[in-house]
């Protein structure tokens, strides 16, 4: 054995060199394949990536001309997906789902312009599931295989069947990897709907409900936007391997949806960057005026879908496209998108003068508003710089979303809280590497119906905007998780609603992109001399009381400041309970804000009192309750 060297008491020898098989590597480093594991409270958590990986194979079959229906069922922890494509060749069924670098995606004749190219997807699902079952049907014959955490448990023989051709997968994510996870219907439904927009004519049956689209990206924007909020009808253009939809609204910010080969690229990439640039250049050329980029993009809502051979993504989760040069074309991505818009969008505007005029007026409005607040903005920026020097509203962290990479980037967090005691406890118990704290001074202003001038005129909003670094663009956002942490009482709920109004009114992209979350802290501490339980609702409290042998001591946490830093540390660590703020349909935003933050009616007061039973239930307005209120 080679002579070992020791440094700081740690030896390094041949014994430290390990070779992992595919299952060990997937389970030891799941983040390399599915991003963050998560508990299902975010749409990019691993459990949804597992679902996506299976559905992607169904999409590839449809793109090759096979199968017009995909059935999806999500029942608590079990997911079932069935397509009606060609079916995996029976003799290779086990290999395709359990041998790395095995699959048909390497054969460009079998799968052209597909989503997956590395043959990893279903292997990751297999290795990260306590139960994984796959079957394939081809021309009257069927074969089934069953796995447990990637290990083959049962390989069935080929049997005769009357079932139609296709592939079926059933899996249960492993709780050793995905701790305390649960699927959220809203996230799965949005995923399914996005697939329909990218694959017109392909029907999805999700938990018994049928989803299908005939007009692609036009349907996507139509569903997302209230027609009354559009400045002009949606522009919908389709070319060879490219489709776009575009409009302007009365809202603030930019909103984009980008796709590659039927894959929703949440983080965009080269195609989205090219799309944003091409819009600006085409509009400037059409109107023959050098508009400011900000004025053109303000209030824009657009979607782009492209299909290319052998796309290069920046990770296995395929959320960001890195491809620059197009195979078989020779053009750059930027030139490919620009050529399309320069011809088709320009032609459309010439043929539709009413739309062209409405678009021009929206740009001019943005220009006027920008100039109107320029003086206020300068003074506000000076105040913000002074405030950052002289006060301690922001206790910053070291890692930031806009300049870091990997898991640390994903974990970058800002807690927004109110009061010295709450911010003090959070600051003492946080992880200073990735967790920052912003302390509010009392209740924020109700900004419903106000213009963006108020963001600069109101010191609290101005400082919060600067802390988040979203003054110029959401692309500069400093924290991936913006967590509202307020007391579990009426005042805390009011502050929560006021903050949500601020974001929905002026920075809806931050909410829409899943960055805003609500911190859930225990309502009760139940303990005796041997055990302590922290309970998030009345049911958990009663269960904890039953587990204790003696007379329990029960503490009701009425405010965050009542929780000691030592206790708080466990509630904002790995076991942190978060409720995402979900906007599945922008059409509800206006009604939502009017209902909660508009004229103070008795109906609204009664609704809030009846649905925010903070003494017994989690103080969260569920999407179902909100939708019921808006009907």
C-alpha positions as CSV (number, residue, x, y, z in Angstrom):
1,X,0.0,0.0,0.0
2,X,1.3,3.5,-0.9
3,X,2.7,5.4,1.9
4,X,0.0,7.6,3.3
5,X,0.4,11.3,4.2
6,X,-1.5,12.9,7.0
7,X,-2.5,16.5,7.3
8,X,-4.6,17.8,10.2
9,X,-5.0,14.2,11.4
10,X,-6.8,13.1,8.2
11,X,-5.3,10.3,6.1
12,X,-5.8,9.8,2.4
13,X,-5.2,6.3,1.0
14,X,-6.4,3.9,-1.7
15,X,-9.1,2.9,0.8
16,X,-10.8,6.3,0.3
17,X,-11.3,5.8,-3.4
18,X,-14.8,4.4,-4.2
19,X,-16.5,3.5,-7.4
20,X,-20.3,3.9,-7.1
21,X,-22.8,2.0,-9.2
22,X,-25.6,4.0,-10.9
23,X,-28.1,3.5,-8.1
24,X,-25.6,4.5,-5.3
25,X,-24.6,7.6,-7.3
26,X,-28.2,8.7,-8.0
27,X,-29.2,8.3,-4.4
28,X,-26.1,9.9,-3.0
29,X,-26.2,12.9,-5.3
30,X,-29.8,13.3,-6.4
31,X,-29.4,17.0,-6.9
32,X,-27.2,16.3,-10.0
33,X,-30.2,14.7,-11.7
34,X,-33.4,16.3,-10.3
35,X,-32.2,19.6,-8.7
36,X,-33.3,20.2,-5.2
37,X,-35.2,17.4,-3.4
38,X,-37.7,19.6,-1.5
39,X,-41.0,18.7,0.1
40,X,-43.3,19.7,-2.8
41,X,-43.9,23.3,-1.7
42,X,-42.1,24.6,-4.8
43,X,-42.9,23.7,-8.4
44,X,-39.2,22.9,-9.1
45,X,-39.0,20.4,-6.2
46,X,-37.7,16.9,-7.1
47,X,-41.0,15.1,-6.9
48,X,-42.3,17.1,-9.8
49,X,-39.1,16.6,-11.8
50,X,-39.8,12.8,-11.4
51,X,-43.3,13.2,-12.8
52,X,-41.9,15.4,-15.6
53,X,-39.2,12.8,-16.6
54,X,-41.8,10.2,-17.1
55,X,-44.2,12.4,-19.0
56,X,-41.4,13.6,-21.2
57,X,-41.1,10.1,-22.7
58,X,-44.8,10.2,-23.5
59,X,-44.3,13.6,-25.3
60,X,-41.4,12.2,-27.4
61,X,-43.7,9.4,-28.6
62,X,-46.4,11.9,-29.6
63,X,-43.9,14.1,-31.4
64,X,-42.8,11.1,-33.4
65,X,-46.5,10.5,-34.4
66,X,-47.6,7.9,-31.9
67,X,-50.3,8.1,-29.3
68,X,-52.9,10.9,-28.9
69,X,-53.6,10.5,-25.2
70,X,-51.7,10.4,-21.9
71,X,-53.3,9.4,-18.6
72,X,-51.9,10.7,-15.3
73,X,-53.0,10.0,-11.8
74,X,-51.5,11.4,-8.6
75,X,-53.0,9.8,-5.5
76,X,-51.3,11.1,-2.3
77,X,-47.8,9.6,-2.7
78,X,-48.3,7.4,-5.8
79,X,-48.0,8.6,-9.4
80,X,-49.2,6.7,-12.5
81,X,-48.6,7.7,-16.1
82,X,-49.8,5.8,-19.2
83,X,-49.2,6.7,-22.8
84,X,-50.5,5.1,-26.0
85,X,-47.3,5.3,-28.1
86,X,-45.2,2.5,-29.5
87,X,-44.3,0.9,-26.2
88,X,-40.8,0.2,-25.0
89,X,-39.4,-2.9,-26.9
90,X,-40.2,-5.8,-24.5
91,X,-36.8,-7.4,-24.6
92,X,-35.2,-4.1,-23.5
93,X,-37.8,-3.1,-20.9
94,X,-35.6,-3.6,-17.8
95,X,-32.5,-2.1,-19.5
96,X,-34.2,1.1,-20.5
97,X,-35.2,1.9,-16.9
98,X,-32.2,0.5,-15.0
99,X,-29.1,0.8,-17.1
100,X,-27.4,4.2,-17.4
101,X,-26.7,5.5,-20.9
102,X,-29.3,3.1,-22.4
103,X,-32.2,4.3,-24.5
104,X,-33.4,5.1,-28.0
105,X,-32.7,8.9,-27.7
106,X,-29.1,8.3,-29.1
107,X,-30.7,7.2,-32.4
108,X,-31.7,10.4,-34.2
109,X,-33.9,8.4,-36.5
110,X,-36.1,7.0,-33.7
111,X,-36.4,10.3,-31.8
112,X,-35.8,13.7,-33.6
113,X,-35.9,16.9,-31.6
114,X,-36.8,15.1,-28.4
115,X,-36.5,16.5,-24.8
116,X,-34.3,13.8,-23.3
117,X,-30.9,12.9,-24.8
118,X,-28.9,11.3,-22.0
119,X,-31.0,8.3,-21.1
120,X,-31.1,9.3,-17.4
121,X,-34.7,10.4,-16.7
122,X,-36.5,7.2,-15.9
123,X,-33.4,5.7,-14.2
124,X,-33.5,8.6,-11.7
125,X,-37.2,8.0,-11.1
126,X,-36.5,4.3,-10.5
127,X,-33.6,4.8,-8.1
128,X,-35.3,7.5,-6.1
129,X,-38.6,5.5,-5.6
130,X,-39.5,2.9,-3.0
131,X,-41.7,1.4,-5.6
132,X,-41.3,1.6,-9.4
133,X,-43.3,-0.5,-11.8
134,X,-43.1,-0.3,-15.6
135,X,-45.0,-2.2,-18.3
136,X,-45.0,-2.0,-22.1
137,X,-47.5,-3.3,-24.6
138,X,-46.5,-3.9,-28.2
139,X,-48.8,-5.6,-30.8
140,X,-50.8,-7.8,-28.4
141,X,-47.9,-8.6,-26.0
142,X,-47.1,-7.2,-22.6
143,X,-44.3,-7.3,-20.1
144,X,-44.0,-5.9,-16.6
145,X,-41.0,-5.2,-14.3
146,X,-41.0,-4.1,-10.6
147,X,-38.2,-2.3,-8.8
148,X,-37.5,-1.1,-5.3
149,X,-35.0,1.8,-5.0
150,X,-33.6,0.8,-8.3
151,X,-33.2,-2.9,-7.6
152,X,-35.1,-5.3,-9.8
153,X,-37.6,-7.3,-7.7
154,X,-39.7,-8.9,-10.4
155,X,-39.3,-9.3,-14.1
156,X,-42.5,-10.7,-15.7
157,X,-42.7,-12.9,-18.7
158,X,-44.1,-11.8,-22.0
159,X,-47.9,-12.3,-21.9
160,X,-50.7,-12.0,-24.4
161,X,-53.0,-9.0,-24.0
162,X,-55.8,-7.1,-25.6
163,X,-54.5,-3.7,-24.3
164,X,-53.5,-1.0,-26.8
165,X,-49.9,-0.3,-27.4
166,X,-48.0,2.0,-25.0
167,X,-46.0,2.3,-21.8
168,X,-47.2,2.6,-18.2
169,X,-45.1,3.7,-15.2
170,X,-46.1,3.7,-11.5
171,X,-43.9,5.0,-8.8
172,X,-43.8,6.2,-5.2
173,X,-41.1,8.7,-4.3
174,X,-38.7,7.6,-1.5
175,X,-39.3,9.4,1.8
176,X,-35.6,8.8,2.6
177,X,-34.8,11.3,-0.2
178,X,-38.0,13.5,-0.2
179,X,-38.7,14.1,3.4
180,X,-42.3,15.1,4.5
181,X,-43.2,15.6,0.8
182,X,-46.7,16.0,-0.6
183,X,-47.9,16.7,-4.1
184,X,-49.7,20.0,-4.7
185,X,-52.5,19.8,-7.3
186,X,-51.9,23.3,-8.6
187,X,-48.3,22.5,-9.6
188,X,-49.1,19.2,-11.3
189,X,-52.1,20.8,-13.1
190,X,-49.9,23.7,-14.4
191,X,-47.4,21.2,-15.6
192,X,-50.1,19.2,-17.5
193,X,-51.6,22.4,-19.0
194,X,-48.2,23.6,-20.3
195,X,-47.7,20.2,-22.0
196,X,-51.1,20.7,-23.8
197,X,-50.1,24.1,-25.1
198,X,-46.9,22.7,-26.6
199,X,-48.5,19.6,-28.0
200,X,-51.7,20.7,-29.7
201,X,-54.2,17.9,-30.2
202,X,-52.6,15.7,-27.5
203,X,-55.1,15.0,-24.7
204,X,-54.1,14.6,-21.1
205,X,-56.4,13.0,-18.6
206,X,-55.2,14.2,-15.2
207,X,-57.1,12.7,-12.2
208,X,-60.2,12.3,-14.4
209,X,-60.1,15.8,-15.9
210,X,-59.4,16.2,-19.6
211,X,-56.9,18.9,-20.8
212,X,-56.3,19.6,-24.5
213,X,-55.3,22.6,-26.6
214,X,-55.9,23.4,-30.2
215,X,-54.2,26.8,-30.5
216,X,-51.0,26.3,-28.5
217,X,-49.4,29.4,-27.0
218,X,-52.5,31.5,-27.8
219,X,-54.4,29.3,-25.4
220,X,-51.7,29.6,-22.8
221,X,-51.8,33.4,-22.8
222,X,-55.6,33.4,-23.1
223,X,-55.9,31.3,-19.9
224,X,-53.3,33.4,-18.0
225,X,-54.7,36.8,-18.9
226,X,-58.0,38.6,-18.4
227,X,-59.2,39.9,-21.8
228,X,-60.1,43.2,-20.1
229,X,-56.5,43.6,-19.0
230,X,-55.0,43.3,-22.5
231,X,-54.0,46.4,-24.4
232,X,-54.5,44.6,-27.7
233,X,-55.5,41.1,-28.9
234,X,-52.9,38.4,-28.5
235,X,-50.4,38.2,-31.4
236,X,-49.9,34.5,-32.3
237,X,-47.3,33.5,-34.9
238,X,-46.2,30.1,-36.0
239,X,-43.1,29.2,-38.2
240,X,-40.9,26.3,-38.9
241,X,-39.7,25.0,-35.4
242,X,-40.8,28.2,-33.7
243,X,-44.1,29.6,-32.2
244,X,-44.6,32.8,-30.3
245,X,-47.5,34.6,-28.6
246,X,-47.3,38.2,-27.5
247,X,-49.3,41.0,-25.9
248,X,-49.1,43.9,-23.5
249,X,-51.2,44.4,-20.4
250,X,-52.0,47.1,-17.8
251,X,-49.8,45.4,-15.2
252,X,-46.2,46.2,-14.1
253,X,-43.3,43.9,-15.0
254,X,-42.4,41.4,-17.7
255,X,-43.9,37.9,-18.0
256,X,-42.5,35.2,-20.2
257,X,-43.1,31.5,-20.8
258,X,-40.4,29.6,-22.7
259,X,-40.3,26.0,-24.1
260,X,-37.9,23.8,-25.9
261,X,-39.0,20.6,-27.6
262,X,-42.2,20.6,-25.4
263,X,-40.1,21.2,-22.2
264,X,-41.0,24.2,-20.0
265,X,-37.7,25.9,-19.4
266,X,-38.5,27.7,-16.2
267,X,-35.2,29.5,-16.1
268,X,-35.3,30.5,-19.7
269,X,-32.0,30.3,-21.5
270,X,-30.6,31.4,-24.9
271,X,-33.9,31.2,-26.7
272,X,-35.7,33.4,-24.2
273,X,-32.8,35.9,-24.2
274,X,-33.0,36.0,-28.0
275,X,-36.8,36.5,-27.9
276,X,-36.6,39.5,-25.6
277,X,-33.9,41.1,-27.7
278,X,-35.7,40.4,-31.0
279,X,-38.9,42.0,-29.7
280,X,-37.1,45.2,-28.9
281,X,-35.2,45.3,-32.2
282,X,-38.3,44.5,-34.3
283,X,-40.4,47.1,-32.6
284,X,-37.8,49.8,-32.9
285,X,-37.4,49.1,-36.6
286,X,-41.1,49.0,-37.2
287,X,-41.8,52.4,-35.6
288,X,-38.4,53.8,-36.7
289,X,-37.8,55.1,-33.2
290,X,-35.1,54.2,-30.6
291,X,-37.4,53.5,-27.7
292,X,-35.9,52.6,-24.3
293,X,-35.7,48.9,-23.8
294,X,-37.5,49.2,-20.5
295,X,-40.5,51.0,-22.1
296,X,-40.9,48.3,-24.7
297,X,-40.8,45.5,-22.3
298,X,-42.8,47.0,-19.5
299,X,-46.1,45.1,-19.1
300,X,-45.2,42.6,-21.8
301,X,-46.5,39.1,-21.7
302,X,-45.0,36.6,-24.1
303,X,-44.4,33.0,-24.8
304,X,-41.9,31.2,-27.1
305,X,-41.6,27.6,-28.1
306,X,-38.8,26.2,-30.3
307,X,-37.9,22.8,-31.6
308,X,-34.2,22.0,-32.2
309,X,-32.0,18.9,-32.6
310,X,-29.9,17.8,-29.6
311,X,-30.6,20.7,-27.2
312,X,-28.0,21.4,-24.6
313,X,-29.4,22.2,-21.2
314,X,-27.5,23.6,-18.3
315,X,-28.6,20.7,-16.0
316,X,-30.3,17.3,-16.1
317,X,-33.5,19.0,-14.9
318,X,-33.6,20.9,-18.3
319,X,-34.9,24.1,-16.9
320,X,-32.5,26.4,-18.8
321,X,-31.3,26.1,-22.4
322,X,-27.6,26.6,-23.1
323,X,-27.7,25.9,-26.9
324,X,-26.3,28.7,-29.0
325,X,-25.6,27.2,-32.5
326,X,-28.4,25.3,-34.2
327,X,-27.5,21.8,-35.5
328,X,-28.3,21.5,-39.2
329,X,-28.9,25.2,-39.5
330,X,-25.7,27.0,-38.8
331,X,-27.4,30.1,-37.4
332,X,-27.0,31.3,-33.8
333,X,-30.1,31.1,-31.6
334,X,-30.2,34.9,-31.5
335,X,-30.3,35.1,-35.3
336,X,-32.8,32.3,-35.7
337,X,-35.3,34.0,-33.4
338,X,-34.6,37.5,-34.8
339,X,-35.1,36.4,-38.4
340,X,-38.5,35.0,-37.5
341,X,-39.8,38.0,-35.6
342,X,-38.2,40.5,-38.1
343,X,-40.3,39.0,-40.8
344,X,-43.5,37.6,-39.2
345,X,-44.0,40.2,-36.4
346,X,-43.2,43.1,-38.7
347,X,-45.7,41.8,-41.3
348,X,-48.3,41.3,-38.7
349,X,-48.0,44.9,-37.4
350,X,-48.2,46.2,-41.0
351,X,-51.4,44.2,-41.6
352,X,-53.0,45.1,-38.3
353,X,-52.7,48.8,-37.8
354,X,-55.1,48.9,-34.8
355,X,-52.9,46.5,-32.9
356,X,-49.8,48.4,-34.0
357,X,-51.4,51.7,-32.7
358,X,-52.4,50.1,-29.3
359,X,-48.9,48.7,-28.9
360,X,-47.4,52.1,-29.6
361,X,-49.6,53.8,-27.0
362,X,-48.7,51.3,-24.4
363,X,-45.0,52.0,-25.0
364,X,-45.5,55.7,-24.8
365,X,-47.5,55.3,-21.6
366,X,-44.5,53.4,-20.0
367,X,-42.2,56.1,-21.3
368,X,-44.3,58.9,-19.6
369,X,-44.5,57.0,-16.3
370,X,-40.8,56.3,-16.3
371,X,-39.9,60.0,-16.8
372,X,-42.5,61.1,-14.3
373,X,-40.9,59.2,-11.5
374,X,-37.3,59.7,-12.5
375,X,-36.8,62.6,-10.1
376,X,-38.6,60.8,-7.2
377,X,-36.5,57.7,-8.0
378,X,-33.2,59.6,-7.7
379,X,-34.1,61.0,-4.3
380,X,-35.4,57.6,-3.1
381,X,-32.2,55.9,-4.1
382,X,-30.2,58.5,-2.1
383,X,-32.4,57.8,0.9
384,X,-32.0,54.1,0.5
385,X,-28.2,54.4,0.5
386,X,-28.3,56.5,3.7
387,X,-30.8,54.1,5.3
388,X,-28.5,51.1,4.6
389,X,-25.7,52.8,6.4
390,X,-27.6,54.1,9.4
391,X,-30.2,51.5,10.2
392,X,-30.3,47.7,10.6
393,X,-33.5,46.9,8.6
394,X,-31.6,44.4,6.5
395,X,-29.4,41.8,8.1
396,X,-27.9,40.4,5.0
397,X,-26.5,36.9,4.2
398,X,-23.4,36.0,2.2
399,X,-25.0,34.0,-0.7
400,X,-27.3,35.6,-3.2
401,X,-29.6,34.2,-5.9
402,X,-28.4,36.5,-8.6
403,X,-24.6,35.8,-8.3
404,X,-24.3,32.3,-6.8
405,X,-24.6,28.8,-8.3
406,X,-25.8,25.4,-7.3
407,X,-27.8,24.5,-4.2
408,X,-26.6,27.6,-2.2
409,X,-28.2,29.8,-4.8
410,X,-31.5,27.9,-4.5
411,X,-31.3,28.2,-0.7
412,X,-30.8,32.0,-0.6
413,X,-33.6,33.4,1.5
414,X,-35.0,36.7,2.8
415,X,-37.3,36.6,5.8
416,X,-39.6,39.7,5.9
417,X,-40.9,40.2,9.5
418,X,-42.3,42.9,11.8
419,X,-41.1,44.0,15.2
420,X,-37.8,43.9,17.0
421,X,-38.5,40.7,19.0
422,X,-39.4,38.6,15.9
423,X,-36.5,40.0,13.8
424,X,-34.2,39.5,16.8
425,X,-35.1,35.8,17.2
426,X,-34.8,35.2,13.4
427,X,-31.5,36.9,13.2
428,X,-30.0,34.9,16.1
429,X,-31.2,31.6,14.8
430,X,-30.8,32.0,11.0
431,X,-28.0,30.6,8.8
432,X,-26.0,33.8,8.0
433,X,-24.6,32.1,4.8
434,X,-27.9,31.8,3.0
435,X,-30.6,33.5,5.2
436,X,-31.2,37.3,5.5
437,X,-33.8,39.2,7.6
438,X,-35.6,42.4,6.7
439,X,-37.4,44.1,9.6
440,X,-40.6,46.1,8.9
441,X,-41.6,49.0,11.0
442,X,-45.2,48.5,11.8
443,X,-47.8,47.7,9.1
444,X,-47.0,48.6,5.5
445,X,-49.2,50.9,3.5
446,X,-52.2,49.5,1.7
447,X,-51.0,50.2,-1.9
448,X,-54.0,48.8,-3.7
449,X,-54.9,50.9,-6.7
450,X,-51.8,53.2,-6.3
451,X,-49.2,53.8,-9.0
452,X,-45.5,52.8,-8.8
453,X,-44.6,56.3,-7.6
454,X,-45.5,55.1,-4.1
455,X,-42.7,52.5,-4.2
456,X,-40.2,55.3,-4.2
457,X,-42.2,57.8,-2.1
458,X,-42.9,55.3,0.7
459,X,-39.6,54.6,2.7
460,X,-40.6,51.1,3.8
461,X,-41.4,50.0,0.2
462,X,-38.4,51.7,-1.2
463,X,-36.0,50.0,1.2
464,X,-37.7,46.6,0.6
465,X,-37.4,47.0,-3.1
466,X,-33.7,47.8,-2.7
467,X,-33.1,44.9,-0.3
468,X,-34.6,42.5,-3.0
469,X,-32.7,44.3,-5.8
470,X,-35.7,44.3,-8.1
471,X,-35.8,48.1,-8.9
472,X,-34.7,47.5,-12.5
473,X,-35.5,43.9,-13.2
474,X,-36.6,40.7,-11.5
475,X,-33.5,39.1,-13.2
476,X,-31.5,40.9,-10.4
477,X,-33.5,39.3,-7.6
478,X,-31.1,38.7,-4.7
479,X,-33.0,35.9,-2.9
480,X,-34.7,32.8,-4.3
481,X,-37.0,32.5,-1.4
482,X,-38.8,35.6,-0.2
483,X,-40.5,34.4,3.0
484,X,-43.2,36.4,4.8
485,X,-42.9,35.7,8.5
486,X,-45.7,37.3,10.6
487,X,-47.5,36.5,13.8
488,X,-50.3,34.0,13.9
489,X,-53.0,36.6,14.8
490,X,-55.2,39.1,13.1
491,X,-52.5,41.8,12.9
492,X,-50.0,39.3,11.5
493,X,-52.5,38.2,8.8
494,X,-53.2,41.8,7.9
495,X,-49.5,42.5,7.4
496,X,-49.3,39.4,5.3
497,X,-52.1,40.6,3.0
498,X,-50.5,44.1,2.8
499,X,-47.2,42.6,1.7
500,X,-48.9,40.3,-0.9
501,X,-50.7,43.4,-2.2
502,X,-47.4,45.2,-2.6
503,X,-45.9,42.3,-4.6
504,X,-49.0,41.6,-6.7
505,X,-49.5,45.3,-7.5
506,X,-46.0,46.2,-8.5
507,X,-43.8,43.1,-8.8
508,X,-46.2,40.2,-9.8
509,X,-43.3,38.4,-11.5
510,X,-41.8,37.7,-8.1
511,X,-45.0,35.9,-7.0
512,X,-45.7,34.3,-10.4
513,X,-42.3,32.7,-10.5
514,X,-42.8,31.1,-7.1
515,X,-40.4,33.2,-5.0
516,X,-43.0,34.3,-2.4
517,X,-43.7,31.9,0.5
518,X,-45.4,32.0,3.9
519,X,-43.5,30.8,7.0
520,X,-45.6,28.4,9.1
521,X,-44.4,28.3,12.7
522,X,-46.0,26.1,15.4
523,X,-49.1,27.3,17.2
524,X,-48.5,25.1,20.2
525,X,-45.7,23.6,22.3
526,X,-46.8,20.5,24.2
527,X,-44.3,18.9,26.6
528,X,-43.6,17.1,29.8
529,X,-40.3,16.3,31.5
530,X,-39.4,13.7,28.9
531,X,-40.8,14.9,25.6
532,X,-41.6,18.0,23.7
533,X,-43.9,18.3,20.6
534,X,-44.4,21.4,18.4
535,X,-47.8,21.4,16.8
536,X,-49.0,23.4,13.8
537,X,-52.7,23.0,14.4
538,X,-55.3,21.8,16.9
539,X,-55.3,18.2,15.6
540,X,-51.5,17.9,16.1
541,X,-51.9,19.3,19.6
542,X,-54.5,16.7,20.6
543,X,-52.3,13.9,19.1
544,X,-49.3,15.2,21.1
545,X,-51.3,15.2,24.4
546,X,-52.2,11.6,23.9
547,X,-48.5,10.6,23.5
548,X,-47.5,12.2,26.8
549,X,-48.0,10.1,30.0
550,X,-48.2,12.9,32.5
551,X,-50.1,16.2,32.6
552,X,-48.7,18.2,29.7
553,X,-47.6,21.8,29.8
554,X,-49.2,23.6,26.8
555,X,-47.9,26.9,25.4
556,X,-49.8,28.8,22.7
557,X,-47.3,30.9,20.6
558,X,-49.2,34.1,19.8
559,X,-46.2,35.9,18.3
560,X,-42.9,35.0,16.7
561,X,-41.1,36.9,19.4
562,X,-42.4,34.4,22.0
563,X,-40.3,31.7,20.3
564,X,-36.8,31.6,21.6
565,X,-33.9,31.7,19.1
566,X,-32.9,28.1,20.1
567,X,-36.4,26.9,19.2
568,X,-36.7,29.1,16.2
569,X,-33.6,27.5,14.7
570,X,-35.4,24.2,14.1
571,X,-38.3,26.0,12.5
572,X,-36.2,27.7,9.8
573,X,-33.8,24.8,9.1
574,X,-34.4,21.6,7.2
575,X,-37.8,21.1,8.8
576,X,-39.0,24.6,7.8
577,X,-42.8,24.6,6.9
578,X,-43.6,26.8,4.0
579,X,-46.8,27.5,2.1
580,X,-46.2,28.8,-1.4
581,X,-48.2,31.7,-2.7
582,X,-49.6,30.3,-6.0
583,X,-51.0,32.2,-8.9
584,X,-52.3,29.7,-11.4
585,X,-54.4,32.2,-13.2
586,X,-53.7,36.0,-13.4
587,X,-57.4,36.6,-14.1
588,X,-58.0,36.2,-10.3
589,X,-55.4,38.9,-9.2
590,X,-57.6,41.9,-9.8
591,X,-60.6,40.3,-8.1
592,X,-58.4,39.0,-5.2
593,X,-56.9,42.5,-4.5
594,X,-60.3,44.2,-4.8
595,X,-61.9,41.7,-2.4
596,X,-59.2,41.9,0.3
597,X,-57.7,45.4,-0.1
598,X,-60.5,47.4,-1.7
599,X,-63.5,49.0,-0.1
600,X,-64.0,47.7,3.5
601,X,-67.3,45.9,3.1
602,X,-69.1,43.9,5.8
603,X,-69.0,40.9,3.4
604,X,-65.2,41.0,3.4
605,X,-65.0,41.4,7.2
606,X,-67.3,38.4,7.7
607,X,-65.3,36.3,5.3
608,X,-62.0,37.0,6.9
609,X,-63.3,36.3,10.4
610,X,-64.9,33.0,9.3
611,X,-61.9,31.7,7.4
612,X,-58.9,32.8,9.5
613,X,-59.5,30.8,12.7
614,X,-56.0,31.3,13.9
615,X,-56.6,29.7,17.3
616,X,-57.3,26.3,15.9
617,X,-56.2,26.2,12.2
618,X,-53.2,27.1,10.2
619,X,-53.6,30.9,9.4
620,X,-53.5,30.5,5.7
621,X,-56.1,31.4,3.1
622,X,-56.2,28.4,0.8
623,X,-56.6,28.7,-2.9
624,X,-60.0,26.9,-2.7
625,X,-61.2,29.4,-0.1
626,X,-60.1,32.4,-2.1
627,X,-61.7,31.1,-5.3
628,X,-64.9,30.5,-3.5
629,X,-64.8,34.1,-2.3
630,X,-64.3,35.4,-5.8
631,X,-67.1,33.5,-7.4
